[in-house]
């Protein structure tokens, strides 16, 4: 299971349970405590990981430097080439060593800058889980205020609507908690990967760590924007909400549901875009539908090919049994067992022949394996079929009774 789903499974029920049994203040306290604990624990990783990254960096840098100087020595380079290579190595090692020492600060500044940009654009601290939960609590409270003891049937509808609103807003708050915790972990854990910047062969790993920090910052940026816009829309509807009809309540639930879907999808797509991953391969309904359709067509084609291969193997087995003289008269069980055994053996031979031909390059890879096996078995059946026997001339007619010239019957 995806680690983010595991965190959601743990956080979301906790928020809802705290709101239901302990009250809104307890739920907000739990959220703040969880985020603070993760931030403190992740910050403690920086020192030990930076020590390990420094050791890794200088080990790789020594290998890189010795290799470069060795090349110059074997080539018999002059003093100008040696000085140019020394300057290049010093600049390279110095820049990446600065990255090792300041990677945590740089990643934190990148993520913080994205959050501040979104806050300035939307005018709200969109990804603040406490603020998100407060918005849900206020909406649910307005719905609960419509409940009256004189209308128990209507009260059930309002109670369900309030619970759905709280559940959806708690889900959005849980996503915000996960993204913020992910940012804390990334800022601290990426220090180790910057140690790979000591050599030109592994420097891409160090650069990718900063790329990942930018992707997380972009994810927070989009989350802040989306939640900020959603909160403004929700607050606008809540200000004019009177509950005069069921339509208003359902419209409010619809707004929250759409917001939850956008918050779940759009930040992940932004992070995939910034990190260079494919957007539609594993996320989004379109990508899932395309993958499901492709898998279904492939499975159906493979199934039809398997049926064709089995039929061809059975036809060849029937021919082989007939050529061997068949089973004893009346022994149908032995005949069926022999036919089944030969069918399975023919399938195995065809499969091994197909795989061997593909590995040896003597057989094309086009088409489905089942259809190729069926064609191979049909060719074998036709080649092993007995040749038609030559048509024999009809036997001579029996000699008719010869009459004598005088039309008298000759004596026998």
Helices and strands as residue ranges (DSSP letters): H 3-17, I 18-22, H 24-43, H 45-75, H 79-122, H 129-144, H 152-193, G 194-198, H 203-239, H 246-275, H 285-323, H 332-360, H 369-384
